[in-house]
């Protein structure tokens, strides 16, 4: 990996990263060839795999690191398709498929509706793709994992064209490597390990584009525990979508994005300048900034004589136009504690629900972090608005994931649109911390 390169304007602490979220809040799977009536067959296999992480503790070429995965590359489909998914588990532990950001699919909800698959088993279910956006498929595993698991991006394109020349996914992953080249799965003590970050499986990821190219970059934080900041130096970075839902476009402050574990941010950038102009991509983990790649203006002829004007908002996903907070059902949830929360392997659908909401009613959740470090909250089944401190408005975008500082209280609101049982998750921003789950219902 490239040597750490700090930028004076990109100096952050772990607390700055979490605070940055509040500021912003200001065998592989193969799609079937052909689909009838908007239905597409997809096979996903959770299995052992390997990745070459480049320079590391074992030599200049680096070792091949054992991992668990669903295969490589992006899964891409169109809004309105229904996926007939066959999920197979070739891992030595129980596994469940979790597609982060797909709202309202109660019948496919891991743990709450579908039990984890034993080793060697298969399951079939449907995933209707009602929203366009950037989503993420990842496993919910039982105990006994011996290798880290890699998430896989799921991209759902809209029915209306978007004026960009390129559409690229940048999956950021974090690794804790032992001296023998093996990696420590999250939920285990990372003592005496080396931290490495990759983008799309590479320790240095470069993008080349002709002058005046407009790129849609879909940044995904695939780290299971860390809040990360990514910055594109000297570029106008325009945020277009967060957690799979279109946002009112706004410029990223200093070109930097802050991403909680599992969260996604889509941006538009223009490759501007003469051939050879280079824009560094820096990654900050709360301790230091590292160069992880660059965007380079290629020597090819410009794609147009001048850059595009600022982009309008992305086509909407028919999210609720307003939330009536006065009539909302209100519930309190404590984070940073294991009380009433379960590890996935210990979860039982018969456990008491965290809360119950009636269909069509707004819900306000008060999230209080009682722990000593930041905790990340993830809501399944619905996207939410982050409320202002006085509970008199909300930020102009939707989220499904939020990091909450220790001792801090945040309030979120969503419309209980989709009947069924859904998970909620929390995890501390500590590599050794367990992933914890509960469930809620809309009925």
N, C-alpha and C positions, 0 to 999 in steps of 0.2 A: 504494500500500500504506500501511497505517496507520503512523504514526511508531513507531519502536521504543519499547516500554514495558518497562522492567526491573522485576522484582519482587525485593525484598530476599531473599525465600525461594526465588527461582528464579535464583540467580546461579551459573553453571557455567562451567567451562573445557572445552576439547576433551578433556582427560584425564578430567575428571569425567564426561563423557558416556560414554566407554568404560567407566570404572569403574562407572557406573550400570548398564550391562548386566550386569556381574558381580553387582551388588547385586540386581537383578531376578532374575538367574539364581540370585540368591536368586530408402470405403463401409463403413457399419457392419456389424456382424455381427447376423444375425437368426436366432433359433431357429426351426426349422420349426414350423408350427402342427399340433401333434399328434405323438404318438410311439407306435410299436407295440412292444410287449414291452420297454418301458423304453428304447427307442432314440430319439434325437433328432438330427436333422440340423442342423448349425451351419456357417455360412459366415463365415470370418474373412478380411478383406482388409487387408494391410499397405499403406498408401498415404499420400500427402501430405495434410496437413490444416492447419488454422490454429487458433490460440487467441488470444483477447483477454485480455491479462494486466493490463489496467487501468493505473493511473498508472505511468509509467515515464520513461525518458530522453527520449522523443520527444514528450511533451506530456501534458496533463492526462487525456486519454481513453485514452492508450496506443495502441501500434500493434497490428495483428494479426500475430502471430508465426507463421512457418511451422514446422510440426512434422511428424513422422511418427507414425502411430497405427494402431490396430486399430478405430477408431470410439470413440464415447463411451458412457457409462453402464455399469452393472454387467451382467455375464452371470450369470444366476441359474438354477439347476437344483436337482434333488433328489438326495439320496444314493441310489445304486443305479442311476441312469440311466447309459447308455452314449452318449457323444456321437460321432456320425459327423461328423468335422470335415473340411471342405474349406478348406484354407489357400491363399490366393492372394497373390502378392508383386507389387505394383504399384510398388515402390520401385526406384530406379536401382542398388541394390546387392543382393547376395545376403542372404537373411534366413532365419532358422529360428525356429519358434514354441517358446517355452519357457514352460511352465505351472508356476510355482513352487509347490511344496508338494504336488503330486499324486504320491503314492508308487506305485512299482512298475509304471510303464507303460513298460517297456523298449522296446517296439516304436515308441513315439512320442518316444523320447529324442532331443533335438536333438544333432546332430553325431556322437554316439556310434552312433546307429542310423539317423538320417535326415539325409541331406546337406542343406546349405543350399540353398534355392530360388534359382535365378537370377531376374533381373528378368523379369516377365511369366509366370513358371511357376506351376503349381498342384500341390498335394499333398493326399492324402487319408489319414486314419488315424483310429483310434478312441481315445477317452479314457474309460475306465471310471471313474466317480466313486465310489470305494469309501469315501471319508471325507467327512463333513460338515465345513464350516469356511470360512475366509477364505483365498482363494488369489489368485494374480496371474499374468496372462498378459503376457509381454513378449517382445521380439524379441532374438535373438542375431544381430547384424549382421556383415557383412563390412566391409572397409575402405572409406573414401571417404564416410562419412556426412556430410551437410551440414546436417542438422537434428536436434534432439534427438528421441528417441522417447518416446512416452507409454505407460506400462503400462495394462492394463485389468483391473479387479477381476473375479474369478470367485468367486461365492458359491454354496456348496452347502449347502442346508438339510437338516436331519435329518428322520427319519421320525417323531420324537416332538415334540410342541409345546413351545415354550419360552415361559415366562411373561414376555413383554415387550410393551409397547404399540407400540413403534416399533423398526425395525431399519434403521440407517443406516450407510453406508460413508463414511469420511472419508479420501480419497486425498490424501496430502501430496506435493507435487511441488516440486522445486527448479529454478530457472532461472538461467542466467547470460546477461544481455542486453547486447548491444552498443548503442552510441549510436543506431544506425539501427533498433533494434527487433528485429533478428534475434537468435537464441539460439545459444549455443555448445554443441555436443554434448559430452557427457562423453568423456574421453579426449583432449581438446584443451586448450591453455593458455587459462585464462579471464582473461588479463591485460586490464585496462581495461574489465571488464564490471561490471554491477550485479547483485547477488544478489537474487532475488525468490522467495518461497515462496507457494504457493497450496494451498487445500483445495478439492477437486472443481473445479479450474479457476478459482477465485475468490481474489482477494487478501484478501478478508474474507468469512468464511462464518458466517452466523448460523443457529441452530436455535431454533425457537419451539415450546413444548409446554405444554399445560395443567398445572396443579399436580398433583403425585403421579403424573405419567407416568413409567413406567420405560422407559428407552431402552437398546438395545443399540447401542453405537457400535463399528464395526470400523475401527480406525486402521491405515492402511497407509503405510509410508515408501516412497514412490515415487521418492525421490532415488536416483540411480545411484551416489553416492559418499559421502554424508554421514550420519553418525550424528546423529539428531535426538532431542530430548526435547520432549514435548508435555504441558502441564499444564492441568487444568481447576480453576480457582481456587475454593476454598471448597466443593468438592463431595466427597462420599464416592465414590471411584472404585474399583470392584471388578473386578479382573482375572479374566476367565472363560476365556480361551483365548489361546494364543500360537502363532504360525506355523501356524494352522489346526487345532491340536489342543487339546481341552479341558484345562484346568489345574484343580488344586485351588484354588478361589477364594481370593483374598487381596487386601487393600487396597493400592492403589498408594501408595507412600510420598509424602506431601505432595501426593497427587493427580497425580503425574508419571509418565509412561511414557517409557522410553528405547528407541528403535527403530533397529536397524541397517538399512542399505539393503536394501530388499526384504522386511523383516520385517513381521509383522502382529500386532496385539494387539486382542482383543475385550474390551470392558469393559461393565459395567452401571452406569448412573447414574440417579438419580431427580431429577426437576425438583421441588424443594421450595421453598416460600415463597409469599408473596402475589404477585399479578399485578404484572409489571414487574421482579421480582427477576432480576438478571443475573449470570451466571457467566462470567468471561473465559476464553477459550481462548488460552493462550500457547505459542509455539513457540521453542525454544532450539537454536541451531546450534553451541554451544560458545563463541561470542563474545558474544552478547547475546540477550535475550528480546524477542520481538515479539508484539503482539496480532494474532491472525489470525482472530478471530471471537468469538462468545459464544453461550451457551445462555440463553435468556430464557423466564421463566414467563409464558405468555400470559394474556389476560383471559378466556379461555373457562372454563366451569365445571370444577372439578377432576374428573379421571377417576374418582377414588375418594376416600373420606373420609380415608384415611391412606395413606402409602406402603406398598408391599409390604415384607414382612420380607426379611432377607438371602436371596439366592438360593442354591439348592443347586447342585452342580456340573452342568455341561452333560452331556447324554447322551454316553457314551463312543464312541470309534471303533474299539473292539476292538484297541487297541494292546497290545503285549506287557506282561503283568502284572509281569514281573521280567526281569532280565538277569544271567546267570551270568558275572560278571567273571573268575572263576578259570579258566574254560575259554575265555576270549575270545582270538581272534587279535589280535595287537597290531602296529600299524604307526606309523611316524613320518612326519610331513609338515612340510616347511619352508614357511612363508609369508614374505611380504616379499621374495621373491627370484624371479627369472624362470627360474631353472634348472629344466629339465624341464617348464616350463609354457609354454603356447602362447596367443597371441591367437586368438579364434575363427576368423578368416579363415585362420590358418596351421595349424589343428588337422587332424590326420590320424588316422583310426581305427587305422591301423597302428602308431601310436606306442606305446611301452611303457606298460602300465597303471601307475597309482600303487600299486595293491595288488589282490589277488584274495582273495575270501572264499568259503567254502563255504556253501551254503544252510542256514539254520537255526542258524548259529553266531553268537554275539555277536562284535562287533568293537569294539576300543578304538583310537581314533586319538589320537596325541599331536601337537598342533598347536603349533609353536614359531614365533613371529614374529621373524625375523631382520632385519626392516626397521627403519627409523628412525621410521615413523609407524604408526598402527593399520592392521590389515589385516582385511578381512571375508571369512569363509569361508562357503561355501554348499554343502551336500550335496544332490545330486539323488537321487531314488528312495527314500529312507528318512529318517525323522525320528530324531533322536538325543537322548540325555540328556547334560546337562553334569555331569561327575563332580566330586565334592568334591575338595579339594586333596590329601587323603590317599588318594584312590582307594578310599574305603570306603563310598561311597554316591553319590547323585545328587540333583539338584534335582527338585522335584515337578512338572515339566512337560516337554513335548517341544519341540524346536527343529529348524529346518532351516537357520538362519543364526546366525552368531556372530562378533562383533568381538573381535579379540585385540590387546592393546596391544603396542607395540614391546618386545622383550626378554622378553615373557611367554610362558609355556607353559600351554595348557589341554588337558584330556583330555575326550574325548566318547566315548559308547558307543551302539551301535545293534545291533539284531538283523538279520542279513542274510536278510530274509524273501523277497525277490523276485529270482529269477534274471534275469540280463541285464547289459547294459553301461550305466553311468550316468556323468554328468559330476560333477566337483567343480570349484568356482570359487574364486578369490580375487581381491580388488581392494583396493588401498590407498585410504584415505580422503582422496584428493587428486583434485580434479576432472580433472586432466590424466593421471591414472594409467590404464594400460590394464587392461581386463578380461582375466583369464588363466584357462585351463581345463586340466584333465587328465581322465582317466577311470579308473574302477575297475569290477571285474566281480564278480558273484556267480554262481558256477558250480561 
